[in-house]
Amino acid sequence: MEQYRNLVFSVCLRLTGDYFTAEDITQETFIAAYSNWDSFDGTSEKAWLCRIASNKCIDYKREAARRMIMTADDEMPEEATATDNEPLDTAVCNDLLSRLSDSCNKLSEPYKEAAVGYFIEGRTAKEISVRTGTELKTVQTRIYRAREMLKKLIRKEDLLG
């Protein structure tokens, strides 16, 4: 959990667009991973957790769509089976990681270094502090500011894209 919490949160935030929902889904992801640990094949924890997170986000969006009032012209989408979604989920996860990485690399230093270390590599603020020789509080501030910059950058890209 310590190693991948930032990554999973970033995926959830990107898919939901809501900070608090992303926090909740991040917790649900780790609970689901813990509950299903015996079914994990051991190949790639990162991809497995990202797939769980993206599935949880998709479930959240579906549930939100169900709560909306349907009009006569709207039709419900067909439910896809888990095996139908697996390649899509992996592609979505890889795309999100790629886009997040691109967005982190667009930041100016020292925020770029903090963002890549924290969100992409999954390092803690303390690990980044030790690696860079920077005070822990400074690294924490850079991570916070990088997160705010990323929110604005990603929203701007979504509006333009």
N, CA, C and O of each residue as an XYZ file, in Angstrom:
644
protein
N       0.831     -1.189      0.000
C       0.000      0.000      0.000
C       0.875      1.253      0.000
O       0.614      2.201     -0.741
N       1.904      1.250      0.827
C       2.797      2.402      0.898
C       3.426      2.706     -0.456
O       3.569      3.866     -0.843
N       3.796      1.655     -1.162
C       4.515      1.816     -2.418
C       3.645      2.374     -3.540
O       4.129      3.140     -4.374
N       2.363      1.998     -3.571
C       1.522      2.337     -4.719
C       0.367      3.282     -4.414
O      -0.431      3.561     -5.309
N       0.247      3.779     -3.200
C      -0.921      4.602     -2.860
C      -1.004      5.875     -3.699
O      -2.099      6.274     -4.097
N       0.115      6.510     -3.971
C       0.094      7.741     -4.766
C      -0.302      7.465     -6.210
O      -1.054      8.227     -6.819
N       0.207      6.381     -6.741
C      -0.125      5.991     -8.109
C      -1.611      5.681     -8.234
O      -2.278      6.165     -9.148
N      -2.124      4.873     -7.316
C      -3.538      4.498     -7.351
C      -4.410      5.734     -7.179
O      -5.415      5.887     -7.874
N      -4.032      6.615     -6.262
C      -4.798      7.848     -6.069
C      -4.787      8.686     -7.350
O      -5.817      9.240     -7.735
N      -3.645      8.780     -8.004
C      -3.549      9.565     -9.242
C      -4.456      9.005    -10.336
O      -5.115      9.757    -11.054
N      -4.482      7.689    -10.452
C      -5.356      7.052    -11.440
C      -6.818      7.363    -11.117
O      -7.594      7.730    -11.999
N      -7.181      7.212     -9.845
C      -8.567      7.467     -9.420
C      -8.950      8.934     -9.621
O     -10.058      9.240    -10.060
N      -8.036      9.822     -9.299
C      -8.318     11.250     -9.469
C      -8.505     11.581    -10.940
O      -9.396     12.350    -11.298
N      -7.686     11.015    -11.774
C      -7.781     11.270    -13.210
C      -9.103     10.746    -13.787
O      -9.727     11.397    -14.625
N      -9.515      9.568    -13.329
C     -10.734      8.969    -13.866
C     -12.012      9.599    -13.318
O     -13.012      9.688    -14.030
N     -11.986     10.038    -12.056
C     -13.199     10.595    -11.456
C     -13.248     12.110    -11.527
O     -14.328     12.694    -11.622
N     -12.091     12.749    -11.481
C     -12.052     14.207    -11.494
C     -12.428     14.834    -10.166
O     -12.553     16.055    -10.077
N     -12.611     14.027     -9.134
C     -13.016     14.535     -7.829
C     -12.049     14.012     -6.772
O     -11.859     12.803     -6.640
N     -11.442     14.924     -6.023
C     -10.421     14.569     -5.042
C     -10.954     13.613     -3.984
O     -10.332     12.589     -3.701
N     -12.104     13.945     -3.397
C     -12.632     13.144     -2.301
C     -13.127     11.778     -2.773
O     -12.959     10.777     -2.077
N     -13.724     11.742     -3.931
C     -14.139     10.458     -4.509
C     -12.912      9.608     -4.794
O     -12.915      8.401     -4.552
N     -11.865     10.237     -5.309
C     -10.624      9.509     -5.596
C     -10.030      8.922     -4.319
O      -9.515      7.804     -4.332
N     -10.097      9.669     -3.215
C      -9.605      9.138     -1.945
C     -10.391      7.898     -1.531
O      -9.812      6.891     -1.124
N     -11.720      7.982     -1.638
C     -12.570      6.848     -1.270
C     -12.294      5.629     -2.140
O     -12.176      4.511     -1.638
N     -12.192      5.852     -3.436
C     -11.966      4.733     -4.349
C     -10.569      4.149     -4.158
O     -10.372      2.947     -4.337
N      -9.607      4.982     -3.799
C      -8.267      4.481     -3.502
C      -8.321      3.500     -2.335
O      -7.708      2.434     -2.380
N      -9.060      3.870     -1.293
C      -9.217      2.966     -0.147
C      -9.925      1.677     -0.567
O      -9.516      0.582     -0.183
N     -10.978      1.817     -1.350
C     -11.717      0.643     -1.818
C     -10.809     -0.266     -2.656
O     -10.916     -1.490     -2.589
N      -9.926      0.336     -3.436
C      -9.000     -0.432     -4.271
C      -8.104     -1.315     -3.414
O      -7.937     -2.501     -3.699
N      -7.530     -0.737     -2.367
C      -6.633     -1.517     -1.523
C      -7.388     -2.561     -0.701
O      -6.848     -3.629     -0.412
N      -8.615     -2.264     -0.327
C      -9.432     -3.256      0.372
C      -9.724     -4.431     -0.565
O      -9.623     -5.592     -0.169
N     -10.083     -4.117     -1.797
C     -10.360     -5.161     -2.781
C      -9.098     -5.982     -3.072
O      -9.160     -7.205     -3.191
N      -7.963     -5.305     -3.183
C      -6.708     -6.013     -3.440
C      -6.377     -6.949     -2.280
O      -5.965     -8.090     -2.489
N      -6.558     -6.464     -1.079
C      -6.285     -7.292      0.095
C      -7.239     -8.486      0.141
O      -6.825     -9.610      0.426
N      -8.507     -8.237     -0.138
C      -9.514     -9.308     -0.110
C      -9.269    -10.368     -1.185
O      -9.604    -11.537     -0.996
N      -8.689     -9.959     -2.304
C      -8.480    -10.876     -3.434
C      -7.016    -11.235     -3.645
O      -6.637    -11.676     -4.730
N      -6.200    -11.051     -2.632
C      -4.767    -11.294     -2.752
C      -4.469    -12.719     -3.214
O      -3.516    -12.950     -3.958
N      -5.298    -13.683     -2.765
C      -5.048    -15.075     -3.133
C      -5.270    -15.338     -4.627
O      -4.767    -16.330     -5.156
N      -6.012    -14.471     -5.309
C      -6.230    -14.653     -6.747
C      -5.199    -13.904     -7.596
O      -5.205    -14.026     -8.821
N      -4.320    -13.136     -6.958
C      -3.282    -12.394     -7.677
C      -2.214    -13.354     -8.182
O      -1.714    -14.193     -7.432
N      -1.867    -13.221     -9.473
C      -0.902    -14.147    -10.072
C       0.549    -13.760     -9.823
O       1.455    -14.522    -10.162
N       0.785    -12.600     -9.240
C       2.131    -12.202     -8.859
C       2.969    -11.583     -9.951
O       4.160    -11.354     -9.742
N       2.391    -11.300    -11.123
C       3.215    -10.788    -12.222
C       3.512     -9.301    -12.093
O       4.682     -8.919    -12.127
N       2.518     -8.455    -11.949
C       2.757     -7.018    -11.881
C       1.775     -6.370    -10.924
O       0.612     -6.149    -11.263
N       2.253     -6.066     -9.725
C       1.393     -5.445     -8.720
C       0.851     -4.106     -9.210
O      -0.323     -3.791     -9.017
N       1.714     -3.330     -9.840
C       1.333     -2.001    -10.298
C       0.165     -2.077    -11.287
O      -0.832     -1.372    -11.130
N       0.292     -2.922    -12.291
C      -0.778     -3.058    -13.291
C      -2.045     -3.622    -12.658
O      -3.153     -3.190    -12.979
N      -1.876     -4.591    -11.756
C      -3.023     -5.212    -11.091
C      -3.785     -4.180    -10.271
O      -5.013     -4.121    -10.332
N      -3.062     -3.366     -9.503
C      -3.716     -2.338     -8.691
C      -4.357     -1.255     -9.564
O      -5.444     -0.768     -9.253
N      -3.692     -0.884    -10.644
C      -4.271      0.112    -11.560
C      -5.546     -0.417    -12.201
O      -6.505      0.330    -12.395
N      -5.557     -1.698    -12.529
C      -6.755     -2.278    -13.123
C      -7.897     -2.307    -12.115
O      -9.039     -2.002    -12.459
N      -7.594     -2.675    -10.868
C      -8.625     -2.654     -9.826
C      -9.152     -1.242     -9.651
O     -10.362     -1.032     -9.570
N      -8.237     -0.264     -9.593
C      -8.644      1.135     -9.417
C      -9.509      1.611    -10.579
O     -10.530      2.266    -10.367
N      -9.108      1.285    -11.798
C      -9.901      1.735    -12.944
C     -11.262      1.045    -12.964
O     -12.261      1.665    -13.329
N     -11.316     -0.227    -12.578
C     -12.611     -0.912    -12.488
C     -13.500     -0.275    -11.434
O     -14.702     -0.112    -11.647
N     -12.914      0.088    -10.293
C     -13.687      0.748     -9.230
C     -14.214      2.096     -9.721
O     -15.350      2.464     -9.423
N     -13.399      2.827    -10.468
C     -13.834      4.128    -11.000
C     -14.949      3.949    -12.030
O     -15.914      4.713    -12.058
N     -14.802      2.938    -12.867
C     -15.842      2.656    -13.858
C     -17.141      2.291    -13.152
O     -18.214      2.753    -13.542
N     -17.047      1.455    -12.107
C     -18.234      1.094    -11.330
C     -18.873      2.333    -10.701
O     -20.096      2.477    -10.687
N     -18.028      3.219    -10.183
C     -18.526      4.452     -9.576
C     -19.272      5.296    -10.612
O     -20.359      5.806    -10.340
N     -18.684      5.438    -11.791
C     -19.334      6.235    -12.849
C     -20.631      5.587    -13.314
O     -21.612      6.284    -13.572
N     -20.649      4.264    -13.424
C     -21.880      3.565    -13.810
C     -22.973      3.793    -12.779
O     -24.125      4.058    -13.121
N     -22.596      3.685    -11.513
C     -23.575      3.889    -10.440
C     -24.096      5.325    -10.469
O     -25.288      5.554    -10.262
N     -23.217      6.288    -10.721
C     -23.642      7.685    -10.817
C     -24.584      7.873    -11.995
O     -25.548      8.633    -11.907
N     -24.307      7.183    -13.098
C     -25.168      7.287    -14.280
C     -26.540      6.678    -13.997
O     -27.558      7.182    -14.472
N     -26.563      5.598    -13.225
C     -27.844      4.967    -12.879
C     -28.702      5.867    -12.005
O     -29.931      5.825    -12.067
N     -28.040      6.685    -11.188
C     -28.790      7.577    -10.300
C     -29.423      8.740    -11.043
O     -30.328      9.395    -10.525
N     -28.948      8.999    -12.260
C     -29.512     10.089    -13.051
C     -30.890      9.693    -13.558
O     -31.161      8.516    -13.792
N     -31.742     10.670    -13.723
C     -33.087     10.414    -14.232
C     -32.986     10.234    -15.736
O     -32.458     11.092    -16.444
N     -33.500      9.108    -16.216
C     -33.434      8.802    -17.642
C     -34.649      9.394    -18.356
O     -35.757      9.405    -17.819
N     -34.427      9.876    -19.550
C     -35.536     10.347    -20.366
C     -35.923      9.239    -21.326
O     -35.221      8.234    -21.429
N     -37.015      9.409    -22.018
C     -37.486      8.371    -22.938
C     -36.490      8.124    -24.072
O     -36.410      7.010    -24.591
N     -35.727      9.155    -24.460
C     -34.793      9.014    -25.571
C     -33.488      8.330    -25.181
O     -32.759      7.836    -26.041
N     -33.196      8.303    -23.884
C     -31.951      7.682    -23.426
C     -32.098      6.168    -23.397
O     -33.172      5.642    -23.104
N     -31.030      5.489    -23.697
C     -31.059      4.044    -23.528
C     -29.883      3.628    -22.675
O     -28.821      4.251    -22.700
N     -30.087      2.581    -21.931
C     -29.051      2.092    -21.032
C     -27.995      1.336    -21.839
O     -28.341      0.550    -22.721
N     -26.712      1.566    -21.548
C     -25.677      0.802    -22.242
C     -25.695     -0.640    -21.763
O     -26.075     -0.936    -20.630
N     -25.270     -1.539    -22.666
C     -25.208     -2.942    -22.299
C     -24.070     -3.150    -21.317
O     -23.022     -2.510    -21.404
N     -24.300     -4.060    -20.379
C     -23.263     -4.405    -19.413
C     -22.220     -5.271    -20.102
O     -22.560     -6.225    -20.802
N     -20.960     -4.940    -19.904
C     -19.886     -5.746    -20.465
C     -19.399     -6.713    -19.398
O     -19.460     -6.411    -18.207
N     -18.928     -7.849    -19.813
C     -18.410     -8.816    -18.856
C     -17.012     -8.408    -18.439
O     -16.372     -7.594    -19.104
N     -16.538     -8.971    -17.343
C     -15.210     -8.633    -16.827
C     -14.121     -8.958    -17.844
O     -13.139     -8.223    -17.947
N     -14.276    -10.038    -18.590
C     -13.244    -10.403    -19.560
C     -13.241     -9.441    -20.744
O     -12.204     -9.228    -21.372
N     -14.413     -8.855    -21.050
C     -14.462     -7.870    -22.136
C     -13.726     -6.597    -21.742
O     -13.123     -5.944    -22.593
N     -13.767     -6.243    -20.479
C     -13.190     -4.984    -20.015
C     -11.697     -5.077    -19.721
O     -11.024     -4.047    -19.687
N     -11.162     -6.264    -19.510
C      -9.783     -6.380    -19.072
C      -8.786     -5.710    -20.020
O      -7.966     -4.925    -19.544
N      -8.805     -5.965    -21.315
C      -7.872     -5.265    -22.207
C      -8.116     -3.754    -22.212
O      -7.176     -2.962    -22.268
N      -9.374     -3.376    -22.153
C      -9.699     -1.955    -22.113
C      -9.167     -1.315    -20.845
O      -8.591     -0.228    -20.891
N      -9.356     -1.982    -19.709
C      -8.874     -1.446    -18.442
C      -7.359     -1.287    -18.445
O      -6.832     -0.282    -17.969
N      -6.678     -2.266    -18.972
C      -5.220     -2.198    -19.050
C      -4.800     -1.037    -19.952
O      -3.871     -0.298    -19.625
N      -5.475     -0.880    -21.068
C      -5.164      0.225    -21.980
C      -5.451      1.568    -21.324
O      -4.667      2.508    -21.455
N      -6.574      1.660    -20.619
C      -6.930      2.907    -19.929
C      -5.894      3.223    -18.867
O      -5.457      4.367    -18.745
N      -5.502      2.224    -18.103
C      -4.509      2.422    -17.055
C      -3.182      2.884    -17.655
O      -2.574      3.836    -17.165
N      -2.738      2.216    -18.704
C      -1.484      2.593    -19.363
C      -1.573      3.997    -19.939
O      -0.617      4.767    -19.851
N      -2.718      4.335    -20.530
C      -2.916      5.671    -21.088
C      -2.876      6.721    -19.986
O      -2.262      7.776    -20.149
N      -3.529      6.432    -18.867
C      -3.531      7.375    -17.749
C      -2.133      7.591    -17.196
O      -1.728      8.721    -16.923
N      -1.397      6.491    -17.032
C      -0.028      6.615    -16.540
C       0.832      7.431    -17.496
O       1.647      8.251    -17.072
N       0.642      7.198    -18.780
C       1.396      7.933    -19.781
C       1.049      9.422    -19.758
O       1.935     10.274    -19.804
N      -0.238      9.723    -19.687
C      -0.672     11.121    -19.651
C      -0.228     11.818    -18.371
O       0.170     12.983    -18.395
N      -0.300     11.091    -17.241
C       0.154     11.668    -15.980
C       1.649     11.928    -16.035
O       2.121     12.972    -15.585
N       2.393     10.980    -16.586
C       3.839     11.147    -16.722
C       4.158     12.348    -17.613
O       5.032     13.150    -17.283
N       3.459     12.474    -18.732
C       3.660     13.614    -19.626
C       3.364     14.927    -18.909
O       4.104     15.901    -19.044
N       2.282     14.942    -18.153
C       1.903     16.158    -17.421
C       2.947     16.497    -16.366
O       3.290     17.667    -16.193
N       3.454     15.500    -15.663
C       4.495     15.739    -14.650
C       5.751     16.310    -15.303
O       6.391     17.208    -14.754
N       6.097     15.789    -16.470
C       7.306     16.252    -17.159
C       7.164     17.654    -17.735
O       8.163     18.278    -18.092
N       5.941     18.157    -17.831
C       5.727     19.529    -18.310
C       5.951     20.557    -17.207
O       6.110     21.744    -17.492
N       5.967     20.115    -15.959
C       6.172     21.041    -14.845
C       7.614     21.527    -14.827
O       8.525     20.843    -15.295
N       7.799     22.716    -14.282
C       9.153     23.247    -14.151
C       9.816     22.653    -12.903
O       9.147     22.215    -11.967
N      11.144     22.654    -12.924
C      11.878     22.180    -11.744
C      11.677     23.205    -10.638
O      11.559     24.389    -10.954
N      11.632     22.849     -9.424
C      11.840     21.555     -8.797
C      10.555     20.720     -8.676
O      10.571     19.614     -8.136
N       9.455     21.263     -9.182
C       8.169     20.575     -9.051
C       8.117     19.309     -9.907
O       7.490     18.319     -9.531
N       8.775     19.356    -11.045
C       8.820     18.192    -11.928
C       9.443     17.007    -11.197
O       8.898     15.903    -11.215
N      10.574     17.236    -10.563
C      11.279     16.170     -9.851
C      10.418     15.594     -8.721
O      10.365     14.379     -8.529
N       9.751     16.470     -7.985
C       8.892     16.025     -6.889
C       7.689     15.247     -7.419
O       7.322     14.213     -6.860
N       7.078     15.739     -8.494
C       5.888     15.095     -9.060
C       6.218     13.724     -9.637
O       5.490     12.759     -9.400
N       7.304     13.632    -10.387
C       7.697     12.343    -10.976
C       8.015     11.342     -9.864
O       7.579     10.192     -9.911
N       8.764     11.782     -8.882
C       9.113     10.888     -7.780
C       7.891     10.416     -7.005
O       7.788      9.240     -6.655
N       6.981     11.319     -6.743
C       5.825     11.013     -5.905
C       4.713     10.295     -6.663
O       4.248      9.241     -6.229
N       4.284     10.857     -7.793
C       3.123     10.321     -8.502
C       3.455      9.183     -9.467
O       2.653      8.264     -9.632
N       4.609      9.232    -10.096
C       4.957      8.229    -11.098
C       5.751      7.078    -10.473
O       5.421      5.908    -10.667
N       6.787      7.420     -9.731
C       7.641      6.386     -9.149
C       7.085      5.845     -7.836
O       7.528      4.797     -7.365
N       6.116      6.549     -7.237
C       5.491      6.085     -6.001
C       6.362      6.245     -4.768
O       6.180      5.525     -3.786
N       7.298      7.168     -4.800
C       8.173      7.399     -3.645
C       7.457      8.264     -2.617
O       6.561      9.036     -2.958
N       7.861      8.129     -1.358
C       7.319      8.990     -0.307
C       8.092     10.300     -0.316
O       9.159     10.406     -0.920
N       7.536     11.289      0.364
C       8.220     12.580      0.461
C       9.578     12.402      1.146
O      10.558     13.049      0.776
N       9.624     11.526      2.138
C      10.878     11.280      2.855
C      11.925     10.672      1.928
O      13.092     11.061      1.966
N      11.505      9.711      1.089
C      12.438      9.088      0.146
C      12.963     10.113     -0.855
O      14.148     10.107     -1.187
N      12.090     10.985     -1.331
C      12.518     12.033     -2.276
C      13.490     12.977     -1.580
O      14.488     13.396     -2.165
N      13.192     13.305     -0.331
C      14.049     14.196      0.454
C      15.454     13.614      0.595
O      16.444     14.317      0.392
N      15.537     12.346      0.938
C      16.842     11.685      1.102
C      17.576     11.628     -0.233
O      18.772     11.912     -0.306
N      16.845     11.255     -1.298
C      17.461     11.107     -2.623
C      18.007     12.431     -3.154
O      19.074     12.468     -3.767
N      17.265     13.523     -2.915
C      17.668     14.818     -3.471
C      18.485     15.672     -2.509
O      19.080     16.673     -2.909
N      18.511     15.268     -1.225
C      19.228     16.067     -0.235
C      18.491     17.356      0.103
O      19.113     18.349      0.480
N      17.185     17.343     -0.028
C      16.347     18.512      0.242
C      15.579     18.282      1.535
O      15.231     17.148      1.863
N      15.316     19.357      2.265
C      14.538     19.258      3.500
C      13.179     18.620      3.240
O      12.564     18.861      2.201
N      12.712     17.809      4.181
C      11.442     17.105      4.042
C      10.283     18.076      3.838
O       9.444     17.861      2.964
N      10.228     19.135      4.629
C       9.132     20.115      4.499
C       9.134     20.764      3.119
O       8.068     21.033      2.564
N      10.300     21.015      2.564
C      10.406     21.600      1.235
C       9.860     20.641      0.191
O       9.142     21.050     -0.722
N      10.199     19.368      0.325
C       9.697     18.354     -0.607
C       8.180     18.246     -0.491
O       7.487     18.160     -1.505
N       7.664     18.250      0.722
C       6.210     18.171      0.925
C       5.507     19.360      0.279
O       4.452     19.202     -0.334
N       6.080     20.532      0.415
C       5.507     21.730     -0.208
C       5.542     21.609     -1.727
O       4.574     21.960     -2.402
N       6.647     21.117     -2.264
C       6.763     20.949     -3.712
C       5.741     19.938     -4.241
O       5.157     20.143     -5.305
N       5.531     18.864     -3.509
C       4.533     17.867     -3.912
C       3.148     18.491     -3.913
O       2.376     18.303     -4.853
N       2.834     19.232     -2.861
C       1.518     19.894     -2.777
C       1.326     20.860     -3.946
O       0.284     20.851     -4.602
N       2.326     21.683     -4.198
C       2.227     22.656     -5.297
C       2.180     21.956     -6.658
O       1.444     22.377     -7.551
N       2.960     20.895     -6.812
C       2.936     20.130     -8.067
C       1.553     19.540     -8.290
O       1.055     19.542     -9.416
N       0.922     19.031     -7.229
C      -0.431     18.472     -7.337
C      -1.410     19.543     -7.830
O      -2.240     19.279     -8.701
N      -1.310     20.734     -7.274
C      -2.196     21.827     -7.689
C      -1.944     22.218     -9.142
O      -2.884     22.470     -9.896
N      -0.666     22.268     -9.532
C      -0.326     22.587    -10.923
C      -0.848     21.512    -11.867
O      -1.361     21.820    -12.942
N      -0.718     20.254    -11.466
C      -1.194     19.145    -12.296
C      -2.708     19.199    -12.466
O      -3.221     18.944    -13.555
N      -3.421     19.529    -11.396
C      -4.878     19.653    -11.497
C      -5.245     20.669    -12.571
O      -6.091     20.406    -13.425
N      -4.597     21.837    -12.518
C      -4.890     22.887    -13.496
C      -4.471     22.474    -14.900
O      -5.203     22.709    -15.861
N      -3.301     21.862    -15.025
C      -2.781     21.451    -16.318
C      -3.660     20.393    -16.948
O      -3.960     20.467    -18.139
N      -4.074     19.418    -16.173
C      -4.913     18.337    -16.702
C      -6.294     18.848    -17.070
O      -6.845     18.443    -18.094
N      -6.864     19.725    -16.261
C      -8.169     20.308    -16.601
C      -8.068     21.121    -17.877
O      -8.963     21.070    -18.721
N      -6.981     21.873    -18.025
C      -6.793     22.684    -19.222
C      -6.662     21.787    -20.461
O      -7.233     22.089    -21.509
N      -5.911     20.686    -20.339
C      -5.750     19.754    -21.457
C      -7.080     19.101    -21.809
O      -7.373     18.885    -22.985
N      -7.894     18.783    -20.790
C      -9.202     18.185    -21.046
C     -10.109     19.147    -21.796
O     -10.881     18.736    -22.661
N     -10.013     20.430    -21.461
C     -10.846     21.421    -22.148
C     -10.408     21.608    -23.593
O     -11.234     21.810    -24.483
N      -9.092     21.538    -23.818
C      -8.565     21.722    -25.174
C      -8.659     20.450    -25.995
O      -8.769     20.507    -27.219
N      -8.617     19.281    -25.320
C      -8.581     18.009    -26.036
C      -9.882     17.527    -26.485
O      -9.969     16.464    -27.099
